[in-house]
């Protein structure tokens, strides 16, 4: 059966929505023979930077000669992107067969993400990978990926997002996220707010988890030349050039390198060359991804306040006459807090309605920018917005696409002349 047909069955599972808890996915994995036990797992949890951090670490481990899997969500254009083996998206024919089999075994109320998580376990087991870098969904202890017994957890910055499910404060969200760390295993932590940091420290102390924190056990600095200096747990790596652009990637680079150092201490053969080349060769589409041309197009998946602040800081590294922003968001997002850091940089906004059920209407978003004194026009679809912005831009302007990974995905599909399916999970 073609992958597109099997995906329709999977997408129908979205009717169950988001249902925290691991009982359903645990039962499904049991029916599959617990494939998640057949490879080593490293968890990546947090709010921002999970995908980039996982990509940096996966690239390092791949350079070390390991067979590496990477599980991420959501995808931008193709469902296959969620399952990478040695940096390559899993092929459609094999993916369709495995997904169809798992759908037949899944209980009727098993959710989209739970089935996708079980599918990752089955694929990685069947392919005989050595290590899987597993990106958690939105949660932690109640996330479907918590069924994978991680030997290490990376915690990227934790901030407010998905508050309907995770908690109303950063501290509450941190308590959920940190619960994915198995007692006695190492945790590598990016810089956190004071509240989240206290929660993480208390959890690690109580559960005897060695904690390696950015700014304490290791650090990172940008040089004036644009190179990155890593000051590690046991070594220093100067003059790094990250393969993924953006000033905010410095923290993601640092925690990935610290995690690799700890794995090396545990016996994994990771050379200095693998560390350097892994950082330089890492790739993660849709994050500060610059598309050359006239005009240039910059794609970034920033979709919450912390991500928008990081994007605004990184814009300092680009020169342009005007910044024309094409943007759309989901209706459960905080419009004011997301766009506040970007407002000083924007010359014009082209608002769009992403092709997802919970999209905020372009007209409503355009009103927000007009009230802020920003020239804005609603454009309808994402493709209409990017076409209008590019048509208005001069060669010296920069067209920025941001606000949602769904918007970035639609633009990437348009650029690659691919069909875009807006049903996501």
matplotlib code that plots the C-alpha trace (Angstrom):
import matplotlib.pyplot as plt

x = [0.0, 1.4, 2.6, 0.0, -2.8, -1.4, -0.9, -4.6, -5.3, -2.7, -4.0, -7.5, -6.1, -5.8, -9.4, -8.1, -6.2, -3.3, -3.6, -0.6, 0.4, 2.4, 0.1, -1.3, 2.1, 3.6, 0.9, 1.6, 5.3, 4.7, 2.7, 5.6, 8.0, 9.5, 11.8, 12.8, 15.0, 17.2, 19.3, 20.7, 18.6, 19.5, 16.6, 16.3, 13.6, 12.8, 10.9, 13.2, 16.1, 15.4, 15.6, 18.8, 20.5, 19.5, 20.9, 24.2, 24.6, 23.5, 26.0, 28.8, 27.9, 27.7, 31.1, 32.3, 31.3, 28.2, 24.9, 22.6, 18.9, 17.1, 13.4, 11.8, 8.5, 6.8, 8.0, 8.2, 7.2, 7.5, 6.4, 9.6, 11.7, 10.7, 12.8, 16.4, 19.0, 22.5, 21.2, 18.9, 15.1, 13.6, 12.3, 8.6, 8.1, 9.6, 7.9, 4.5, 4.8, 5.8, 3.2, 0.5, 1.5, 1.6, -1.8, -3.2, -1.8, -2.7, -5.7, -8.5, -7.8, -4.0, -3.1, -1.2, 1.9, 1.9, 1.7, 4.5, 6.6, 6.1, 6.9, 10.2, 11.1, 10.2, 12.2, 15.3, 15.3, 14.8, 17.6, 20.0, 21.1, 23.6, 22.2, 18.9, 18.6, 15.0, 13.3, 10.5, 7.1, 5.7, 6.1, 8.4, 7.4, 4.0, 5.3, 5.1, 8.8, 9.3, 8.8, 12.3, 14.8, 17.3, 20.8, 21.2, 18.9, 19.6, 17.4, 17.2, 15.8, 12.4, 9.8, 6.1, 4.4, 1.5, 0.3, -3.1, -1.3, 2.0, 1.2, 0.7, 4.2, 7.8, 8.3, 5.2, 6.4, 9.9, 8.5, 6.8, 9.8, 12.4, 10.5, 11.7, 15.2, 15.7, 17.1, 20.8, 21.4, 23.2, 21.5, 23.0, 21.3, 21.2, 20.7, 17.4, 15.3, 15.9, 12.6, 13.2, 16.8, 15.8, 13.3, 16.0, 18.6, 16.2, 15.1, 18.6, 19.8, 16.8, 17.2, 21.0, 21.4, 24.8, 24.0, 26.2, 24.9, 25.9, 27.6, 28.9, 30.5, 31.0, 30.6, 30.6, 31.4, 31.2, 34.4, 34.3, 35.2, 31.9, 33.6, 32.5, 34.7, 33.6, 35.1, 34.1, 34.1, 37.5, 38.5, 38.4, 37.4, 38.1, 37.0, 34.0, 31.7, 28.3, 26.5, 23.2, 23.0, 21.9, 23.6, 21.3, 22.7, 25.7, 23.9, 22.6, 26.2, 27.5, 25.0, 25.5, 29.3, 29.0, 26.7, 29.3, 32.1, 30.1, 29.4, 33.1, 33.9, 31.5, 33.5, 32.1, 34.9, 34.4, 37.5, 38.3, 37.8, 34.3, 33.4, 34.5, 33.2, 30.0, 29.2, 30.3, 28.3, 25.1, 22.0, 18.5, 16.1, 13.8, 15.9, 17.7, 17.8, 18.8, 17.6, 19.8, 18.2, 16.6, 15.2, 16.9, 14.4, 15.2, 13.2, 13.0, 10.5, 10.3, 6.8, 6.9, 8.3, 11.7, 12.2, 11.2, 13.6, 16.4, 15.4, 15.4, 18.9, 20.2, 18.8, 21.8, 24.0, 22.1, 22.3, 19.2, 17.5, 14.0, 12.8, 9.5, 7.9, 5.5, 3.9, 1.0, 0.5, -1.9, -4.8, -3.5, -0.4, 0.4, 0.5, 1.8, 4.6, 5.7, 6.0, 7.1, 10.8, 10.5, 8.4, 11.5, 13.0, 9.9, 9.2, 6.1, 4.1, 2.3, -0.1, -1.3, -3.5, -1.6, -3.2, -3.9, -7.2, -6.1, -4.7, -5.3, -7.0, -4.7, -7.1, -7.0, -3.2, -2.9, -4.9, -2.4, 0.5, -1.6, -2.3, 1.5, 2.1, 3.5, 2.4, 0.5, -1.8, -3.7, -2.8, -4.8, -2.7, 1.0, 1.9, 0.0, 1.9, 5.3, 4.5, 3.3, 6.3, 8.8, 7.0, 7.2, 10.9, 13.9, 17.2, 18.5, 15.5, 15.2, 12.0, 11.6, 9.3, 8.4, 5.7, 5.1, 6.8, 3.6, 4.2, 7.9, 6.8, 4.4, 7.1, 9.6, 7.1, 6.5, 10.2, 10.7, 7.6, 6.1, 2.6, 1.9, -0.4, -1.5, -2.6, 0.2, 0.9]
y = [0.0, 3.5, 5.6, 8.3, 5.8, 4.5, 8.0, 8.8, 6.0, 7.5, 11.1, 9.9, 9.2, 12.9, 12.8, 11.6, 14.8, 15.1, 12.6, 12.6, 9.3, 6.3, 3.4, 3.1, 3.4, 0.9, -1.6, -1.2, -1.5, -4.7, -6.1, -5.3, -7.2, -4.0, -3.0, 0.2, -2.1, -3.0, 0.2, 2.8, 6.0, 9.6, 11.8, 15.5, 17.3, 21.0, 23.8, 25.4, 24.0, 20.3, 19.5, 21.5, 20.0, 16.5, 17.2, 18.4, 15.3, 12.9, 14.4, 14.0, 10.4, 9.7, 11.1, 8.7, 5.7, 4.8, 3.8, 6.6, 7.1, 10.4, 10.8, 14.3, 16.1, 17.7, 17.2, 20.1, 18.6, 14.8, 12.4, 10.5, 13.3, 12.2, 9.0, 9.4, 6.7, 8.0, 11.3, 9.9, 10.1, 6.6, 5.3, 5.5, 1.9, 0.4, 3.1, 2.3, -1.4, -0.9, 1.8, -0.4, -3.3, -1.1, 0.4, -3.1, -3.8, -0.5, -0.2, 1.9, 4.9, 5.0, 8.5, 9.8, 10.6, 7.3, 5.3, 7.5, 6.9, 3.1, 3.2, 4.9, 2.1, -0.6, 1.1, 1.7, -1.8, -3.4, -1.3, -2.3, 1.2, 1.6, 4.8, 6.7, 10.4, 10.7, 14.1, 14.3, 15.6, 18.5, 16.8, 14.8, 12.2, 11.7, 12.0, 8.9, 8.9, 8.4, 4.7, 4.7, 4.1, 6.8, 6.5, 10.3, 13.3, 16.7, 19.5, 22.5, 25.8, 25.4, 28.2, 28.7, 26.7, 24.2, 25.6, 23.9, 20.6, 21.2, 23.9, 27.6, 28.5, 27.7, 25.8, 23.6, 22.9, 22.1, 19.5, 17.7, 17.9, 16.8, 13.7, 12.0, 11.7, 8.2, 8.0, 7.6, 8.8, 11.9, 15.1, 17.8, 21.2, 24.4, 27.7, 27.9, 30.5, 30.6, 28.8, 26.0, 25.7, 25.1, 22.4, 20.6, 20.8, 19.5, 16.6, 15.6, 15.8, 13.7, 11.1, 10.9, 12.1, 13.7, 17.2, 19.1, 22.6, 25.2, 28.1, 25.8, 22.6, 23.9, 27.1, 28.6, 32.0, 33.7, 35.2, 38.6, 36.6, 34.7, 31.5, 29.6, 28.6, 25.7, 25.3, 21.8, 19.4, 18.0, 19.8, 23.0, 23.3, 26.7, 28.3, 26.1, 26.9, 25.4, 23.9, 25.3, 29.1, 31.4, 33.0, 31.1, 27.9, 28.4, 26.8, 23.9, 23.3, 23.4, 20.9, 18.5, 18.6, 18.2, 15.2, 13.7, 14.2, 12.3, 9.5, 9.3, 9.1, 6.1, 4.3, 5.5, 6.2, 9.9, 11.6, 15.3, 15.2, 13.7, 16.5, 19.3, 17.8, 16.8, 20.4, 21.7, 19.2, 19.3, 20.2, 21.0, 22.5, 25.4, 26.8, 30.0, 28.5, 31.0, 30.5, 32.5, 34.4, 37.7, 38.3, 36.2, 34.1, 33.3, 30.4, 30.0, 27.9, 30.3, 29.9, 31.0, 34.0, 32.5, 31.4, 34.8, 36.5, 34.2, 34.9, 38.7, 38.5, 36.5, 39.0, 41.2, 39.0, 39.8, 42.9, 44.1, 47.2, 46.1, 43.1, 41.8, 39.2, 36.5, 35.0, 33.0, 31.3, 28.9, 30.3, 29.0, 31.1, 34.4, 36.9, 39.8, 38.0, 36.1, 39.2, 41.8, 41.1, 41.2, 44.4, 46.7, 44.8, 44.6, 46.9, 45.1, 42.1, 39.7, 37.6, 34.2, 31.4, 28.1, 25.0, 23.5, 23.3, 25.6, 28.4, 32.0, 33.9, 36.1, 39.1, 38.9, 38.7, 41.6, 43.8, 43.2, 44.5, 47.5, 48.4, 48.4, 50.8, 48.1, 48.1, 44.8, 43.0, 39.7, 37.4, 34.2, 31.2, 30.8, 30.5, 33.7, 35.5, 34.4, 35.3, 38.7, 39.4, 38.3, 40.4, 43.5, 42.9, 44.5, 42.6, 44.1, 43.1, 40.0, 38.0, 36.3, 33.4, 32.6, 32.2, 28.4, 25.3, 24.7, 28.0, 27.1, 23.7, 25.1, 27.4, 24.6, 22.5, 25.4, 26.0, 22.2, 22.0, 19.4, 18.9, 20.0, 18.1, 20.3, 17.5, 17.2, 15.9]
z = [0.0, -0.9, 2.0, 1.3, 1.8, 5.0, 6.3, 5.8, 8.4, 10.8, 10.4, 11.3, 14.7, 15.3, 16.4, 19.8, 20.2, 22.7, 25.6, 28.0, 29.5, 28.5, 29.1, 25.6, 23.9, 26.4, 25.6, 21.8, 22.3, 24.3, 21.3, 19.1, 21.4, 23.0, 20.1, 22.0, 24.2, 21.2, 21.0, 23.2, 23.7, 24.4, 25.1, 24.1, 26.0, 26.5, 24.8, 22.2, 20.3, 20.6, 16.9, 16.3, 19.4, 18.4, 14.9, 16.3, 18.5, 15.8, 13.4, 16.0, 16.7, 13.0, 12.4, 15.2, 13.1, 15.0, 13.3, 14.4, 14.4, 15.0, 15.9, 15.7, 15.3, 13.6, 10.0, 7.6, 4.3, 4.3, 7.1, 6.5, 8.0, 11.4, 11.1, 10.1, 9.8, 9.5, 8.4, 5.7, 5.8, 6.0, 2.6, 1.8, 0.8, 4.0, 6.1, 4.6, 5.4, 9.0, 9.7, 8.3, 10.5, 13.6, 12.8, 12.8, 16.2, 17.8, 20.1, 18.8, 21.1, 20.5, 19.4, 16.4, 18.3, 20.3, 17.0, 15.5, 18.6, 18.4, 14.7, 15.4, 17.9, 15.3, 12.5, 14.6, 16.0, 12.6, 11.1, 13.9, 14.9, 17.8, 19.2, 18.8, 19.6, 20.6, 20.7, 23.2, 22.0, 24.0, 27.4, 29.6, 32.1, 30.4, 26.9, 24.7, 24.2, 27.9, 27.2, 25.7, 28.6, 28.0, 29.3, 29.1, 28.8, 27.3, 28.5, 26.1, 27.4, 29.0, 28.6, 28.3, 25.6, 25.5, 28.8, 28.5, 28.9, 30.7, 33.3, 33.6, 34.8, 33.7, 37.0, 36.4, 32.8, 34.1, 36.5, 33.7, 31.3, 33.9, 34.7, 31.6, 33.1, 34.5, 38.0, 38.1, 34.6, 33.4, 32.5, 30.3, 30.7, 28.7, 30.4, 32.2, 34.0, 37.7, 38.4, 35.9, 37.0, 40.6, 39.6, 37.5, 40.2, 42.9, 40.7, 39.8, 43.4, 44.6, 41.9, 41.9, 38.4, 37.6, 36.3, 33.8, 33.2, 30.7, 32.4, 35.2, 33.9, 30.4, 28.5, 25.0, 23.5, 20.1, 18.7, 16.8, 13.7, 13.9, 15.1, 18.2, 21.2, 23.3, 26.8, 27.8, 30.7, 29.8, 26.6, 24.6, 21.0, 19.5, 16.2, 15.5, 12.5, 13.2, 10.2, 11.5, 11.3, 14.0, 17.0, 19.4, 18.1, 20.4, 23.4, 21.2, 20.0, 23.6, 25.1, 22.2, 22.7, 26.4, 25.9, 23.5, 26.1, 28.6, 26.2, 25.4, 29.1, 29.2, 26.5, 23.2, 20.7, 19.9, 18.5, 18.5, 14.7, 15.1, 17.5, 15.2, 11.9, 13.6, 14.5, 11.1, 9.1, 11.1, 9.2, 10.4, 7.7, 8.6, 11.3, 10.2, 6.7, 4.1, 0.6, -1.8, -4.7, -5.5, -2.9, -0.3, 1.9, 5.5, 7.1, 10.8, 12.8, 15.8, 17.2, 20.9, 22.7, 23.5, 20.0, 18.6, 20.9, 19.7, 16.1, 16.7, 18.1, 15.1, 12.7, 13.7, 11.6, 8.3, 6.2, 4.3, 3.1, 4.4, 6.3, 4.8, 7.1, 6.0, 9.1, 10.4, 13.8, 15.5, 17.4, 20.8, 20.7, 22.5, 19.6, 21.6, 23.3, 20.1, 17.9, 20.4, 19.9, 16.1, 15.8, 15.8, 12.8, 10.6, 7.7, 6.4, 7.4, 5.1, 7.2, 6.2, 7.4, 7.8, 6.4, 9.8, 11.8, 14.6, 12.5, 13.4, 10.5, 8.5, 8.9, 12.7, 12.7, 10.2, 12.5, 15.3, 13.1, 11.9, 15.5, 16.1, 13.3, 10.9, 7.3, 7.0, 4.6, 4.9, 2.0, 2.6, 1.9, 2.8, -0.9, -1.7, 1.1, 0.0, -3.6, -2.6, -0.4, -3.0, -5.6, -3.5, -2.4, -4.0, -4.5, -1.2, 0.9, 3.1, 3.2, 6.6, 7.1, 10.7, 13.3, 12.9, 11.6, 9.6, 7.7, 7.2, 6.0, 3.4, 2.1, 1.8, -0.1, -2.4, -3.0, -3.7, -5.9, -3.6, -2.4, 1.2, 3.5, 6.3, 8.6, 11.1, 14.6]

ax = plt.figure().add_subplot(projection="3d")
ax.plot(x, y, z, "-o")
ax.set_aspect("equal")
plt.show()
